[in-house]
């Protein structure tokens, strides 16, 4: 499975397709292709804390809802962790086999 990072402006473009505001063009085509690829397990588009915070700041609830729906569908709930959180989890696992630690 491939991982695709989408910038916040791309999430918004895809949400405009979801809302029916955009009905032709590259974003419209990508919307269908991305959903199909995620549904078939070919890739995932995880979120970041920044995505979640930026989306929460959207003043228009309807617009915010469309962004959240697209994010939920394409991320399947996966979120990139911060560097510190990843290091705290990954470092012990990376040392375990080398030093025979459990």
C-alpha positions in Angstrom: 0.0 0.0 0.0 1.3 3.4 -1.0 1.1 6.5 1.3 0.0 9.7 -0.2 0.4 13.1 1.6 -2.1 15.7 0.6 -1.6 19.3 1.4 -4.5 21.0 3.0 -5.4 22.9 -0.1 -5.8 19.6 -2.0 -8.2 18.3 0.7 -10.2 21.5 0.2 -10.3 21.0 -3.6 -11.5 17.4 -3.1 -14.1 18.7 -0.6 -15.4 21.1 -3.3 -16.0 18.1 -5.5 -17.8 16.3 -2.7 -20.0 19.4 -2.2 -20.9 19.5 -5.9 -19.2 22.8 -6.4 -16.6 21.4 -8.8 -18.1 19.1 -11.4 -15.3 18.8 -14.0 -11.6 19.0 -14.3 -8.6 17.5 -12.6 -9.9 17.6 -9.0 -13.2 16.0 -10.2 -11.3 13.1 -11.9 -8.9 12.7 -9.0 -11.7 12.5 -6.5 -13.2 9.4 -8.1 -9.8 7.8 -8.7 -8.6 8.4 -5.2 -11.7 7.0 -3.6 -11.4 3.9 -5.8 -7.7 3.4 -5.0 -8.4 3.7 -1.2 -11.3 1.3 -1.4 -9.1 -1.2 -3.3 -6.4 -0.8 -0.7 -3.8 0.5 -3.1 -3.1 3.6 -1.1 -4.0 5.6 2.0 -3.8 9.4 2.6 -3.1 9.8 6.3 -3.8 13.1 8.1 -1.6 15.2 10.3 -2.4 17.2 13.3 -2.0 20.3 11.1 -4.7 19.0 8.8 -7.1 18.4 11.7 -6.4 21.8 13.2 -6.8 23.7 9.9 -10.0 21.9 9.2 -11.4 22.7 12.6 -10.8 26.4 12.0 -13.1 26.5 8.9 -15.9 28.9 9.9 -18.5 27.4 7.5 -19.9 24.2 9.1 -21.1 22.8 5.8 -17.7 23.4 4.1 -15.9 21.9 7.2 -18.2 18.9 7.0 -17.3 18.2 3.4 -13.6 18.5 4.1 -14.0 16.1 7.1 -15.9 13.6 5.1 -13.3 13.5 2.4 -10.5 13.3 4.9 -12.2 10.5 6.8 -12.8 8.5 3.6 -9.3 8.9 2.1 -7.4 8.6 5.4 -9.4 5.7 6.8 -8.6 7.3 10.2 -4.9 7.0 9.8 -2.8 10.0 11.1 0.9 10.7 10.9 2.4 10.9 14.3 4.7 13.6 15.4 8.5 12.9 15.1 8.8 12.6 18.9 6.0 10.1 19.3 7.4 8.0 16.5 10.9 8.0 18.0 9.6 7.0 21.4 7.9 4.0 20.0 10.3 3.0 17.2 13.6 3.3 19.0 13.0 0.5 21.5 11.9 -1.8 18.6 14.9 -1.0 16.5 17.3 -1.8 19.4 15.6 -5.0 20.6 16.8 -7.4 17.9 20.3 -6.0 17.9 20.8 -6.3 21.6 18.5 -9.3 22.3 16.1 -7.1 24.3 12.4 -8.0 24.7 
